[in-house]
Amino acid sequence: MSTHPKASPLLKPDWRYVEKISLEDFTRGDWALLNAQRSQYYAEEQARQVLRMLADSEHDTTFGYQVNNYRHSLQSATMAHRDGLDEEDVVVALLHDIGFIACPQRHGEFAAALLGAYVSERNEWMLRRHAIFQDVHAHHHPDVDPNARERWRGHPHFEWAATFVARYDQATVDPGYECAPLSFFEPMVARIFARPQRRAPMPD
């Protein structure tokens, strides 16, 4: 137990705090304690917090689309599931736009950073670029280059990115589409985030 009255609660009652207030003062034993508790914490909390991010947007307004981002995400995942895609692809569909409001200009990179350690390179590549692949469908948009995706033509994941965007992104803004509830996808999200993580590359 921490002796400080303002300490945040621990996830488990039998866990212990590192009570030092500067990382420079942590001992090898302190880091061992944190690492032992960290893996279980992530296993229980990561998927829950990601799902909460999406759930919190359920009643959001829109700036003109007939569905908000929450409904777009459910529609995308529901269509992917009904089309028989595997569980990873369904979860990717559910979360591909999770940063659309909070990080609009780089929401593809946001999703790739969130999911990249748990999904295939194919899906990480697609997530990072999907907004650019969407431009080819915005025929009358004055500010996009419909040929921007062509720089990647010939890449092994190009066709998957093109297919995903055509089927599960640009065509999933239908207010009349009957979606599965978020609860249907929750176990899938939990299983994806329970996978061993791929090591992230060092930043340039």
N, C-alpha and C positions, 0 to 999 in steps of 0.2 A: 504493500500500500504506500501511496505517496503521502508525505506529511503536509503537502501544500493543499490548501482548501480549494484552489482553483484548477487543480489538475483535471484534465479530461478523463472520462471513464475508460477503463480498459474493456476490450471485447469479452474477455474471459475472467471470471472471478479469481482464478488461480494464477493469473499472469502477474508480472512484476514490472514496475517502472524503472527506467534509468533516470535517476533524479538529478543528474548533472545538467546544467543549463547551457553548456557550450559543447559542441561536438568535439572540439579540440581536447576536451578533458575526458572523453570516453576512453575506457580501457578496452583491452582485447576481450575481457569478460563481458563488458557492457555490449559490445557489438555482437558477441555470441548470443547473448540473451535476446537482443532485438531480432537477429536473424532467425532464431528458433521460433519466435512468435510471429514474425513477418509472414512466413509462408502460409500459415493457417489463416492469418488475417486476410491476406489477399484472396485465398481460396474461398472464403465466406463473403467477403465484402466487395470484391471487384465487380463481379457480375451484378450484384445488387445495386451498386452505385451507378453503373452504366444504365441499367433498366430504370432507375429512378430519374436519371437525366431525361430519358425519353418520356416516361410517364408524366413528368412535370409539365410537358408541353401539350398534354391532351386537350386542354381548353384554350390554347393560344388562338389569337386572331391571325388573319393573313393580310398581306398587302395587295391581294387581288386574285390569287389562286382560289379555286372553289373548295379546296381542302387545305388544312394546315399541315405543317411538316409531320406531325404525329400521324395523321391519317394517311399521308403520302407514304410514310415509312411502313405502316401496317399493310397498306395496299401492295407495296412492292414485295414485302416478305410473303404475303398471302399468295400472290400470283406465282412467286418463285416456288413455294411449297406445292401449290396445285399443279404446277408444271412438272413436278417430280424432281426438282433440283435437290442436291444433297444438303445435309444440315448446315455445313459451313456456308454454302452459297445463300441459303435462306437467312442465316444470321447476318451475313454481309449485306443482303438486301435490306434487312431491318435497320441496320445501323449505318448505311452508306452516307446518309445525310444528317447524322446526329449533330454535326457542327454547323449546319446550314444557317442557323440564326445567330449563334454566338460567334462564329468565325466564317462569315459568308464568302469572302474572297479566297479563302484557303481551306474550305470545308472538306475537300478531297484529301488534302494532306492531314487534316485533323482525324478523319476516319482511318486513314492508313496508319497514322501513329498509334491510334487506339487499338486497332485490330491486328496490326502487322506482325506482332510477335506470335500470334495464335493461328494465323491463316496461311494459306499457300502464297508463294511468291506471285502466282497468277492473280490472286485476289488483291494482294497488297498493291501490285502494279496498277490494276484496274481502279482501285479506290483512289489512288493518288491522282489519276488523270481523268476520272469519269466526267468531271464538269466540262473539260475541254472536248471530250467526245460528244457531249450533249449539244455543242454548238452547231453541229451539222443538221440538227433537227429544228433549229430556231431560224426558219427560212427568212423571216422578215425582221429579225432583230437587227437594229442599226449598229450595234456595238460589238458584234462578235464576228469572228472569222470562221466560216463553216468548214474551211479546209485546214484548220489548225491541227487537227488530229493526224493529218497526212505525214507529219514528220516522223510518226512512229509506225507507219505502214511497213509491213514486213517483220515487225517484232512478233515473237511467238505468242504474246498475249493480246495482240491487237484485236483479233476477231472476237475474243471473249469480251473485251471492253466494249466493242461496238454492239455486240449482242445484248449485253447487260443493259446498257443505256437505252437501246431501242425498245427493249421489252419491259424492263423493270424500273426505269427512271423517267424518261420523257413521257411515257404512256400511263403513268400511275397518279393522275390527278383527277380522277373521276369521283364526284361526290355520291354517285349512285352505286358504287361498287361495295359489295358486302365483304368486309374484312374479318378475318379471325381476330379475336381479342389478343391484347398484349400477353395475357396470362398463358396463351397457347404456346408462345415462343420462349417464355421464361426458362424452361428446362433446357432448351437448345442453347440459349445464350450462356447459361451456367456451364454446360458441357464444353463449349468452345473456350471459355476463359479458364477452365480447369486443365486445359492442355499444357504440356511443358512449353515454356516460352522459347522461341528462336532468339538467339542473341542479337541485339540491335547493333548495327554498325556504328563505329565511332564517328562523330561529326567531323566534317572537314575543318 
